Amino acid sequence: MSDTPNLRQAALDYHEFPKPGKLEIRATKPLANGRDLARAYSPGVAEACLEIKNDPTTAARYTSRGNLVAVVTNGTAVLGLGNIGALASKPVMEGKAVLFKKFANIDCFDIEVDQADPEKLADIVCALEPSFGAINLEDIKAPECFTVERICRERMNIPVFHDDQHGTAIVVGAAVKNALYVAKKRFEDIKIVSTGGGAAGIACLNMLLKLGVKRENVWLCDIHGLVYEGREVDMNPIKSEYAQKSDLRTLDDVIPDADLFLGLSGPGVLSPEMVQKMAKRPIIFALANPTPEILPDLARAVAPDAIIATGRSDFPNQVNNVLCFPFIFRGALDVGATTINDEMKLACIDGIAALARATTSAEAAAAYQGEQMTFGSDYLIPKPFDPRLIGIVSSAVAKAAMETGVATRPIDDMVAYKRKLDGSVFKSALLMRPVFEAARTSPRRLVFAEGEDERVLRAAQAIIEETVETPILIGRPEVIERRIEKAGLTLKLGENIDLVNPENDPRYRDYWETYHSLMARRGVSPDIARAVMRTNTTAIGAVMVHRGEADSMICGTFGETRWHLNYVQQVLGREGLRPHGALSMMILEDGPLFIADTQVHLHPNPEQIAEIAVGAARHVRRFGIEPRIAFCSQSQFGNQGEGTGGRLRAAIRLLDAANHDFCYEGEMNIDTALDPELRERMLPGNRMDGAANVLIFAHADAASGVRNILKMKGGGLEVGPILMGMGNRAHVVSPSITARGLLNMGAIAGTPVEHYG
């Protein structure tokens, strides 16, 4: 329940506005004319129906079934609310569907069934098999949930997964695995005391046995005390499997020397006095919601070295099923699994646990700003918004399904499959692949002017992991080391990363003398040169590239672009290099769109516009894309004499005279550039086929405006800006760039010149 009236109203408003509920259905195919209608429905739909009748496996090709999950409940055990009924549970089930879509791009229908009888409920679920690729059972009370799942698994040939049982068990398994790693203990040696004999509690214990815990070392308690042999009160066959042969009767009796307390019961069940009786370095999983069995500060007051997890997001180590269910279903659906077996669950555990021990992703750090996310007692499992989960966990699940023979559509290339999964969350991954492959062919030294920025540090970590480049950071070592530690990175100054300290570097004299020699006749005295080399990290980076101590530089994570560009030109412009323009790749839902010039020329003349086009064509081809360049203006094919149209037409005449080998057309409106049918009506027989993928403007305000609108309102992801004309020796990025964006720019800067001309 919400804590305040304001929070309560905010939650209600969230569900009501701008339209009721959290889900809607959208068509995936066009339906704009009679031809579309004939294919979507009668008579064309009959062809798909007949194909499926002849071969049922083709349903995954011609319908959404292969990516469709049903979340089914009767509302008898809704988390934190109890038996509220099927209708009242609908907001929870809609929320579950939203999580499926958000984290794994799985389509989902929520189905609330007003049926308490487990066998009848199972009959209803089984009858749904033709509609869905998998079933997620949710919030069905114990022990009926065990019956429903057993019947459905026996009768259905698609995965059936009761998330309250197995999702919780998988995340608990991963967290316990890492907690034991931190505490230097082993599954086979630990004593477990558990409270809660419901579906989740029993499933967690079953999973811990599979991980190596000994049955005789598990002590299960419920509201009536210890589950012991001969007890008759509130017992069932599932709970009886954990009955101990013992004279002990209470939680307080069995807690001494326990290594792990696993609570899935209610608030205040575990007292500080009980914690004091536990083994050294106790592991406490107090997972009751909203109030845990013991609050972390009370436990740590008597056991400062305790390793603690809860079910709440306001404490470290939140055991959250969203770490599991989207990704185990993703892997199962992609291979057409007929079930989700133990091997797939264990693979899921291994993937989640391993990811927590790796360095934290920049995206997760951004989503949880201010939280410490370094592997250890307060960071046992990754955060739900870590985008690496889908690639690591889903591919591990798919592999386990194939190895155990339950996959009906095995994947031939698991490396490509994981790459595709990563590409579903890292929108730049597939487009950047040829650039990364080129960057791996030559070890280059890349200097970051703003080396103290956390985004730069995370990008440097990724560059080390994904390329053969050597990052060089400009910044104060004590600041950089402190931020590396806080971010949980494995960067080591002087080992896997180089450093230039502007406050105290042995190369300082060489640097200021170099800068002075370049700028002596441009009003820069030795004193000014000394000051610049102490304070201006962009100038320092440019001098390093000029001296051959770095191959390329990246700057601009803060400050104004033209300020940075001034120092880049001062130093590197002496080598015959001259910035032609800035090119941004905007990755949109339907593919990439390149925009230029976004930074360098405010009002480019025809010669500069032609240079921008030539450079853009060259760089677009680096991504394995054939450029189709549109010169964009308010004018359309010569219909206006004023504005930018005249300069664009002059640029086109220059390109025509040079006989270039790439496609270009203009000048035209943006909609004409992107709509081939409209363009054909405006200028029949024009020289461009298909939609333009490069838009060039004769005014930086227009180019930058289009770029920012696509980024902020169109959901576009920017790669760039790429500084053209500098021989790949310098790039000036935007202050809004992310760590992933810096990694992409690092790969671009790390590509040898011969790869793009």
Buried (B, 14 or more C-beta within 10 A) or exposed (E): EEEEEEEEEEEEEEEEEEEEEBBEEEEEEEEEEEEBEEBEEEEEEEEBEEBBEEEEEBBBEBBEBBBBBBBBBBBBBBBEBEBBBBEEBBBBBBBBBBBBBEBBBBBBBBBBBEBBEBEEBBBBBBEBBEBBBBBBBBBBBBBBBBBBBBBBBEBBEBBBBBBBBBBBBBBBBBBBBBBBBBBEBEBEEBBBBBBBBBBBBBBBBBBBBBBEBBEEBBBBBBEEBBBBEEBEEEBEEBBEBBBBEEEBBEBBBBBBEBBBBBBBBBBBBBBBEBBBBBBEBBBBBBBBBEBBBBBBEBBBEBBEEBBBBBBBEEBBBBBBBBBBBBBBBBBBBBBBBBBBBEBBBBBBBBBBBBBBBBBBBBBBBBBBEEEBBEBBBBBBBBBBBBBBBBBBBBBBBBBBBBEBEBBBBBBEEBEEBBBBBBBBBBBBBBBBBBBBBBBBEBEBBBBBBBBBBBBBBBBBBBBBEBBEBBBBBBBBBEEBBEBBEBBBBEBEBEEEBBBBBBEEBEBBEBBBBBBBEBBEEEEBEEEBBBEBBBEBBBBBBBBBBBEEBBBBBBBBBEBEBEEBBEBBBBBBBEEEBBBBBBBBBBBBEEEBBBBBBBBBBEEBEBEBBBBBBBBBBBBBBBBEBEBBBBBBBBBBBEEBEEBBBBBBBBBBEBBEEEEBEBBBBBBBBBEBBBBBEBBBEBBEEBEBEEBBBBBBBBBBEBBBBBBBEBBEEEEBBBBBBBBBBBBBBBBBBBEEBBBBBBBBBBBBBBBEEEBBE
